Amino acid sequence: MLHLIRMLICAAWPCCWTVAPEALTLEDALAQAERHLPALKAADARVGSRDELYKASLSPYLPTLDAATTQEKIKQNSRSFDLSTYDATLSYTLYDGGRRRADRNIARLNRDSEREQRGITLLDLQFDVKSSFFSTIARRDVLGHRRAQVEDSRKGLEVAQGRYELGVAKLSDVLQSSVRYEQSKFSLGQAEGELQKSLAQVNSLLGRSLNEDFDLVGDLELLTAMPGMERLAQAVVDRPEIKQSENTVQVAKNLKTRQLNEYLPTVTANASYGRSEANRFISDLEDTSVGIRATWNIFELGKFYRTRSAGFDLQVTRENLDETVRQILLELRKAYEDYLTASRNVRVAEEQLRQAEHNYAQTFGEYRIGKTDIIALVAAEIALSNAREQHTVSKLNLILARTLIERATGVERIDLLQ
């Protein structure tokens, strides 16, 4: 008896150490994707690069110090000597017509635009994760429907075989039920494959191994009310794409200003010190100078055309901003109409599922007592299977429409607009 107990303990011991699959919520998935997606890391690096260039744009406001040295060996007639020259120059721009201010504004706007681009990448990432997450849940539910479909077709086959053995049904009933049963198993295999592909896509977005196992925590039920179109349109102004286009307009304005500043002089203050050292045949020399230099281009043909070109570029950016707003509002409107359509379809699918369940139960009972034929039973079972999947797909479409509205408005969650 003791030996038997030991054997049971040893057999059960590995089960105690079985690791359960990770429970993954939507919030966990979004957090992991933000930490691991290479595209977002690249966006962060580009922001860092633009920020350093913005810091570099402060350089023209500070003086510059240059040092130079020259070592020469000079031979004159029968004499030769070494000559060492040292120079140091300190320069500071007193006035440049506003070019450095325009350059600094452009560097700041480019940095801000890169941050908005990072926001665009983040919104795309959130949309992809949400879409993949809920699509995987839908495929998981469809897999459950396919298993129920196999069970329903198996019950139909068993009833047909029983009736055939009793002599109250034809062989064709058994054959037709058998075909339907095999079809349902084939559909089950397809659903399993689709689910595995969807799980691999989620793992890829989260930066994990493609075959890593996990359990999705969530369902396809929506509890959040959708704001009106007016409120959604107000939120659009905060989309990164619009802010980015606005920054582009400001960059074009500063480029035009910088081009106009070419008509103004540049004033620079300079201080230099030079020293020349040679051998005993030539005395050492030192020179120091301090001065102010003003440079003013009176005529250069190209700057006139560059100024006109900058004006056209500014007009282009303004038109592009209007086009961006137009496209975003259209995108939002289409997503909102898709949401309304999906909402109606969910209610229709729920009613269709209810009727399909009633129809199947009624037809199955009638076939068992011989009041209907196998064709009607198979048709009712197929209609029930389709209704189950259509109900799941309609709920998924509703969630995807809501997710698309979140992307169109540039918010992480639509309830933030309530």
PyMOL commands that set and color helices and strands:
alter all, ss='L'
color gray80, all
select helices_A, chain A and resi 2-16+26-36+38-56+59-61+99-165+171-205+229-238+240-263+301-368+374-409+414-417
alter helices_A, ss='H'
color red, helices_A
select strands_A, chain A and resi 22-24+64-76+79-95+214-216+266-277+285-295
alter strands_A, ss='S'
color yellow, strands_A
deselect
rebuild
show_as cartoon
